[in-house]
């Protein structure tokens, strides 16, 4: 299985949709939409991984860098491999899904 087929199988298995625009594709960026949370995850050619969220209460968006920080220098650690960036996206998506579900249902169901 080649690299692209492997990535496609991971995306399909994790209920994500690739939403990369032509401009992003030219820049080497790949974007995925998480169906559950509606968060957008982007993998950039320069090594950054980001998540863009939308607050359903306020209508505002926020963007977060998911790369780890080097404790000695305080700089972000870039990830050169596409598959490693995709694995980071999947881990972040699964963790965010857990917290999103808790927060979402807490907001919908009034406490006693």
PyMOL commands that set and color helices and strands:
alter all, ss='L'
color gray80, all
select helices_A, chain A and resi 3-13+22-27+82-108
alter helices_A, ss='H'
color red, helices_A
select strands_A, chain A and resi 16-18+30-34+40-43+49-54+61-65
alter strands_A, ss='S'
color yellow, strands_A
deselect
rebuild
show_as cartoon
